[in-house]
Amino acid sequence: MDKLESYRKIIQQLLKEYAQFGSGDAAVEIQLLADTVRDHYQLMHIGWQNERRIYGCILHLDLKDGKIWLQHNGTEDDIPAELVKMGVPNTDIVVGFHSPFKRQFTEYAVS
């Protein structure tokens, strides 16, 4: 299996694991969105809680230039460390929500 296909499977597995946690509210749906053609992956909360609309991204990852870009992390977990445990090298993970200047001070890729 080539690297990109492996990363697609790893990302989808990670999102499925987080989707299993549920929202804690039956009226709030968790949606796993996987665009395997353009390589965009998201986990979303969608629904209603009392009279309040719930809509938001929990996790957003992209595959760009052979690397996994973490675009948003709405969890308290260290998602890059989870990816490393799943077999992705640090050099293939970009924490995209950090500025390019700040990325150089992490143990992950700059871009």
Backbone as JSON Lines, residues from 0, in Angstrom:
{"i":0,"aa":"M","n":[0.85,-1.18,0.0],"ca":[0.0,0.0,0.0],"c":[0.9,1.24,0.0]}
{"i":1,"aa":"D","n":[0.58,2.2,-0.85],"ca":[1.41,3.4,-0.89],"c":[1.12,4.29,0.32]}
{"i":2,"aa":"K","n":[2.02,5.25,0.52],"ca":[1.96,6.11,1.71],"c":[0.65,6.88,1.8]}
{"i":3,"aa":"L","n":[0.2,7.49,0.71],"ca":[-1.03,8.29,0.77],"c":[-2.24,7.44,1.11]}
{"i":4,"aa":"E","n":[-2.33,6.27,0.53],"ca":[-3.46,5.38,0.84],"c":[-3.41,4.96,2.31]}
{"i":5,"aa":"S","n":[-2.22,4.69,2.8],"ca":[-2.05,4.35,4.21],"c":[-2.5,5.51,5.1]}
{"i":6,"aa":"Y","n":[-2.11,6.73,4.75],"ca":[-2.49,7.9,5.54],"c":[-4.0,8.13,5.49]}
{"i":7,"aa":"R","n":[-4.62,7.89,4.35],"ca":[-6.08,8.02,4.26],"c":[-6.76,7.08,5.25]}
{"i":8,"aa":"K","n":[-6.28,5.85,5.31],"ca":[-6.86,4.87,6.22],"c":[-6.62,5.25,7.68]}
{"i":9,"aa":"I","n":[-5.43,5.72,7.98],"ca":[-5.1,6.13,9.35],"c":[-5.99,7.28,9.8]}
{"i":10,"aa":"I","n":[-6.15,8.29,8.94],"ca":[-6.99,9.45,9.29],"c":[-8.42,9.0,9.52]}
{"i":11,"aa":"Q","n":[-8.95,8.18,8.64],"ca":[-10.34,7.74,8.78],"c":[-10.51,6.87,10.03]}
{"i":12,"aa":"Q","n":[-9.52,6.05,10.35],"ca":[-9.58,5.24,11.56],"c":[-9.59,6.13,12.8]}
{"i":13,"aa":"L","n":[-8.73,7.15,12.81],"ca":[-8.67,8.08,13.93],"c":[-10.02,8.78,14.12]}
{"i":14,"aa":"L","n":[-10.6,9.28,13.02],"ca":[-11.88,9.98,13.12],"c":[-12.99,9.04,13.57]}
{"i":15,"aa":"K","n":[-12.98,7.8,13.11],"ca":[-14.0,6.82,13.54],"c":[-13.9,6.57,15.04]}
{"i":16,"aa":"E","n":[-12.67,6.49,15.55],"ca":[-12.49,6.29,16.99],"c":[-13.07,7.47,17.78]}
{"i":17,"aa":"Y","n":[-12.82,8.68,17.32],"ca":[-13.36,9.85,18.02],"c":[-14.86,9.96,17.84]}
{"i":18,"aa":"A","n":[-15.4,9.53,16.73],"ca":[-16.85,9.57,16.5],"c":[-17.57,8.64,17.47]}
{"i":19,"aa":"Q","n":[-16.93,7.58,17.91],"ca":[-17.55,6.62,18.83],"c":[-17.8,7.22,20.2]}
{"i":20,"aa":"F","n":[-17.09,8.29,20.55],"ca":[-17.31,8.92,21.85],"c":[-18.71,9.51,21.93]}
{"i":21,"aa":"G","n":[-19.28,9.87,20.79],"ca":[-20.63,10.44,20.78],"c":[-20.65,11.86,21.29]}
{"i":22,"aa":"S","n":[-21.79,12.48,21.18],"ca":[-21.94,13.87,21.62],"c":[-22.51,13.95,23.02]}
{"i":23,"aa":"G","n":[-23.04,12.85,23.52],"ca":[-23.69,12.88,24.82],"c":[-25.14,13.33,24.75]}
{"i":24,"aa":"D","n":[-25.61,13.65,23.56],"ca":[-26.97,14.14,23.36],"c":[-27.5,13.53,22.07]}
{"i":25,"aa":"A","n":[-28.61,12.81,22.17],"ca":[-29.17,12.13,21.0],"c":[-29.58,13.1,19.89]}
{"i":26,"aa":"A","n":[-29.84,14.36,20.25],"ca":[-30.28,15.34,19.25],"c":[-29.1,15.98,18.52]}
{"i":27,"aa":"V","n":[-27.88,15.64,18.94],"ca":[-26.68,16.17,18.28],"c":[-25.98,15.02,17.59]}
{"i":28,"aa":"E","n":[-25.94,15.12,16.28],"ca":[-25.35,14.08,15.43],"c":[-23.86,14.33,15.26]}
{"i":29,"aa":"I","n":[-23.1,13.24,15.2],"ca":[-21.69,13.34,14.85],"c":[-21.55,12.85,13.42]}
{"i":30,"aa":"Q","n":[-21.0,13.7,12.57],"ca":[-20.79,13.34,11.17],"c":[-19.31,13.23,10.88]}
{"i":31,"aa":"L","n":[-18.94,12.14,10.23],"ca":[-17.58,11.96,9.75],"c":[-17.6,12.24,8.25]}
{"i":32,"aa":"L","n":[-16.88,13.26,7.83],"ca":[-16.83,13.65,6.42],"c":[-15.47,13.27,5.86]}
{"i":33,"aa":"A","n":[-15.46,12.49,4.79],"ca":[-14.21,12.03,4.2],"c":[-14.25,12.24,2.69]}
{"i":34,"aa":"D","n":[-13.53,13.22,2.22],"ca":[-13.37,13.47,0.79],"c":[-12.04,12.83,0.39]}
{"i":35,"aa":"T","n":[-12.11,11.58,-0.05],"ca":[-10.89,10.83,-0.37],"c":[-10.32,11.19,-1.74]}
{"i":36,"aa":"V","n":[-11.04,12.01,-2.5],"ca":[-10.53,12.49,-3.8],"c":[-9.65,13.73,-3.58]}
{"i":37,"aa":"R","n":[-10.15,14.67,-2.79],"ca":[-9.41,15.91,-2.53],"c":[-8.66,15.86,-1.2]}
{"i":38,"aa":"D","n":[-8.83,14.78,-0.46],"ca":[-8.12,14.51,0.81],"c":[-8.4,15.54,1.9]}
{"i":39,"aa":"H","n":[-9.7,15.75,2.17],"ca":[-10.15,16.58,3.3],"c":[-10.98,15.68,4.21]}
{"i":40,"aa":"Y","n":[-10.73,15.75,5.51],"ca":[-11.39,14.86,6.48],"c":[-11.8,15.68,7.7]}
{"i":41,"aa":"Q","n":[-13.08,15.53,8.1],"ca":[-13.58,16.28,9.25],"c":[-14.51,15.42,10.1]}
{"i":42,"aa":"L","n":[-14.55,15.76,11.38],"ca":[-15.53,15.2,12.3],"c":[-16.31,16.4,12.84]}
{"i":43,"aa":"M","n":[-17.65,16.35,12.7],"ca":[-18.5,17.5,13.01],"c":[-19.58,17.13,14.03]}
{"i":44,"aa":"H","n":[-19.99,18.13,14.83],"ca":[-21.21,18.07,15.64],"c":[-22.28,18.87,14.91]}
{"i":45,"aa":"I","n":[-23.47,18.27,14.74],"ca":[-24.57,18.97,14.07],"c":[-25.87,18.6,14.76]}
{"i":46,"aa":"G","n":[-26.68,19.6,15.12],"ca":[-27.98,19.32,15.72],"c":[-28.46,20.46,16.6]}
{"i":47,"aa":"W","n":[-29.3,20.08,17.56],"ca":[-29.9,21.07,18.46],"c":[-29.77,20.58,19.9]}
{"i":48,"aa":"Q","n":[-29.52,21.53,20.78],"ca":[-29.49,21.25,22.2],"c":[-30.37,22.31,22.85]}
{"i":49,"aa":"N","n":[-31.53,21.85,23.36],"ca":[-32.58,22.77,23.82],"c":[-32.98,23.65,22.64]}
{"i":50,"aa":"E","n":[-32.87,24.94,22.75],"ca":[-33.22,25.85,21.65],"c":[-31.98,26.39,20.95]}
{"i":51,"aa":"R","n":[-30.85,25.75,21.17],"ca":[-29.59,26.26,20.63],"c":[-29.06,25.35,19.52]}
{"i":52,"aa":"R","n":[-28.7,25.95,18.41],"ca":[-28.14,25.23,17.27],"c":[-26.7,24.84,17.58]}
{"i":53,"aa":"I","n":[-26.4,23.57,17.35],"ca":[-25.04,23.05,17.54],"c":[-24.48,22.73,16.16]}
{"i":54,"aa":"Y","n":[-23.38,23.37,15.82],"ca":[-22.72,23.11,14.55],"c":[-21.26,23.48,14.72]}
{"i":55,"aa":"G","n":[-20.4,22.49,14.6],"ca":[-19.0,22.8,14.75],"c":[-18.09,21.65,14.4]}
{"i":56,"aa":"C","n":[-16.9,22.03,14.06],"ca":[-15.88,21.06,13.69],"c":[-15.14,20.6,14.94]}
{"i":57,"aa":"I","n":[-15.03,19.29,15.09],"ca":[-14.27,18.7,16.19],"c":[-12.82,18.5,15.74]}
{"i":58,"aa":"L","n":[-12.66,17.86,14.59],"ca":[-11.33,17.61,14.02],"c":[-11.36,17.86,12.52]}
{"i":59,"aa":"H","n":[-10.28,18.43,12.0],"ca":[-10.15,18.64,10.56],"c":[-8.71,18.31,10.19]}
{"i":60,"aa":"L","n":[-8.56,17.34,9.3],"ca":[-7.25,16.95,8.79],"c":[-7.29,16.94,7.27]}
{"i":61,"aa":"D","n":[-6.18,17.31,6.66],"ca":[-6.03,17.27,5.21],"c":[-4.76,16.51,4.87]}
{"i":62,"aa":"L","n":[-4.72,15.96,3.68],"ca":[-3.48,15.41,3.12],"c":[-3.01,16.39,2.05]}
{"i":63,"aa":"K","n":[-1.81,16.95,2.24],"ca":[-1.26,17.89,1.28],"c":[0.22,17.59,1.1]}
{"i":64,"aa":"D","n":[0.63,17.45,-0.14],"ca":[2.04,17.22,-0.46],"c":[2.63,16.04,0.31]}
{"i":65,"aa":"G","n":[1.84,14.99,0.47],"ca":[2.32,13.77,1.12],"c":[2.39,13.84,2.63]}
{"i":66,"aa":"K","n":[1.82,14.89,3.23],"ca":[1.85,15.05,4.68],"c":[0.43,15.21,5.22]}
{"i":67,"aa":"I","n":[0.26,14.83,6.48],"ca":[-1.01,15.03,7.17],"c":[-0.97,16.38,7.85]}
{"i":68,"aa":"W","n":[-1.92,17.24,7.48],"ca":[-2.05,18.57,8.06],"c":[-3.2,18.55,9.05]}
{"i":69,"aa":"L","n":[-2.92,18.81,10.31],"ca":[-3.96,18.97,11.32],"c":[-4.39,20.44,11.27]}
{"i":70,"aa":"Q","n":[-5.57,20.68,10.69],"ca":[-6.06,22.04,10.5],"c":[-6.83,22.57,11.72]}
{"i":71,"aa":"H","n":[-7.47,21.67,12.46],"ca":[-8.23,22.07,13.64],"c":[-8.3,20.89,14.6]}
{"i":72,"aa":"N","n":[-8.1,21.18,15.87],"ca":[-8.23,20.18,16.92],"c":[-9.12,20.74,18.01]}
{"i":73,"aa":"G","n":[-10.38,20.31,18.02],"ca":[-11.33,20.75,19.03],"c":[-11.41,19.79,20.2]}
{"i":74,"aa":"T","n":[-10.43,18.9,20.33],"ca":[-10.39,17.98,21.46],"c":[-9.31,18.44,22.44]}
{"i":75,"aa":"E","n":[-9.23,17.78,23.56],"ca":[-8.17,18.06,24.52],"c":[-6.98,17.13,24.3]}
{"i":76,"aa":"D","n":[-7.06,16.28,23.29],"ca":[-6.04,15.27,23.06],"c":[-4.93,15.77,22.13]}
{"i":77,"aa":"D","n":[-3.78,15.14,22.25],"ca":[-2.63,15.46,21.41],"c":[-2.74,14.62,20.14]}
{"i":78,"aa":"I","n":[-3.44,15.14,19.15],"ca":[-3.71,14.4,17.91],"c":[-2.42,14.06,17.17]}
{"i":79,"aa":"P","n":[-1.44,14.97,17.05],"ca":[-0.2,14.56,16.39],"c":[0.46,13.36,17.07]}
{"i":80,"aa":"A","n":[0.44,13.31,18.38],"ca":[1.01,12.16,19.09],"c":[0.22,10.88,18.8]}
{"i":81,"aa":"E","n":[-1.11,11.02,18.66],"ca":[-1.94,9.86,18.29],"c":[-1.54,9.36,16.9]}
{"i":82,"aa":"L","n":[-1.3,10.29,15.97],"ca":[-0.9,9.89,14.62],"c":[0.45,9.18,14.63]}
{"i":83,"aa":"V","n":[1.37,9.65,15.46],"ca":[2.68,8.99,15.58],"c":[2.5,7.56,16.1]}
{"i":84,"aa":"K","n":[1.64,7.39,17.1],"ca":[1.35,6.04,17.62],"c":[0.77,5.13,16.55]}
{"i":85,"aa":"M","n":[0.08,5.73,15.59],"ca":[-0.54,4.95,14.52],"c":[0.44,4.69,13.36]}
{"i":86,"aa":"G","n":[1.67,5.16,13.49],"ca":[2.7,4.85,12.5],"c":[3.1,5.98,11.58]}
{"i":87,"aa":"V","n":[2.61,7.19,11.8],"ca":[2.99,8.32,10.95],"c":[4.23,8.98,11.55]}
{"i":88,"aa":"P","n":[5.29,9.14,10.75],"ca":[6.48,9.81,11.3],"c":[6.23,11.3,11.56]}
{"i":89,"aa":"N","n":[6.92,11.85,12.56],"ca":[6.79,13.27,12.9],"c":[6.99,14.17,11.69]}
{"i":90,"aa":"T","n":[7.88,13.77,10.8],"ca":[8.23,14.59,9.64],"c":[7.1,14.66,8.61]}
{"i":91,"aa":"D","n":[6.07,13.84,8.78],"ca":[4.92,13.85,7.87],"c":[3.66,14.42,8.51]}
{"i":92,"aa":"I","n":[3.83,15.11,9.64],"ca":[2.69,15.73,10.34],"c":[2.95,17.23,10.44]}
{"i":93,"aa":"V","n":[1.99,18.02,9.99],"ca":[2.08,19.48,10.09],"c":[0.92,19.96,10.96]}
{"i":94,"aa":"V","n":[1.24,20.71,12.0],"ca":[0.2,21.3,12.84],"c":[-0.18,22.63,12.18]}
{"i":95,"aa":"G","n":[-1.15,22.54,11.28],"ca":[-1.5,23.66,10.42],"c":[-2.13,24.85,11.12]}
{"i":96,"aa":"F","n":[-2.66,24.65,12.33],"ca":[-3.27,25.79,13.02],"c":[-2.22,26.61,13.78]}
{"i":97,"aa":"H","n":[-0.96,26.15,13.77],"ca":[0.13,26.97,14.29],"c":[0.69,27.79,13.12]}
{"i":98,"aa":"S","n":[1.13,28.99,13.39],"ca":[1.72,29.82,12.33],"c":[2.98,29.14,11.81]}
{"i":99,"aa":"P","n":[3.34,29.4,10.55],"ca":[4.57,28.8,10.01],"c":[5.79,29.12,10.88]}
{"i":100,"aa":"F","n":[5.84,30.31,11.46],"ca":[6.96,30.66,12.34],"c":[7.01,29.76,13.56]}
{"i":101,"aa":"K","n":[5.86,29.5,14.16],"ca":[5.8,28.71,15.39],"c":[6.09,27.23,15.13]}
{"i":102,"aa":"R","n":[5.75,26.74,13.94],"ca":[5.93,25.31,13.63],"c":[7.39,24.86,13.75]}
{"i":103,"aa":"Q","n":[8.32,25.76,13.48],"ca":[9.73,25.37,13.55],"c":[10.16,24.97,14.95]}
{"i":104,"aa":"F","n":[9.39,25.36,15.95],"ca":[9.75,25.05,17.33],"c":[9.06,23.78,17.85]}
{"i":105,"aa":"T","n":[8.3,23.13,16.99],"ca":[7.64,21.87,17.38],"c":[8.48,20.69,16.89]}
{"i":106,"aa":"E","n":[8.09,19.52,17.3],"ca":[8.8,18.31,16.84],"c":[8.22,17.77,15.54]}
{"i":107,"aa":"Y","n":[7.34,18.56,14.92],"ca":[6.67,18.13,13.69],"c":[7.13,18.96,12.5]}
{"i":108,"aa":"A","n":[6.63,18.62,11.32],"ca":[7.05,19.29,10.09],"c":[6.59,20.74,10.06]}
{"i":109,"aa":"V","n":[7.32,21.57,9.33],"ca":[6.98,22.98,9.18],"c":[5.94,23.15,8.08]}
{"i":110,"aa":"S","n":[6.08,22.39,7.0],"ca":[5.1,22.42,5.91],"c":[5.33,21.22,5.0]}
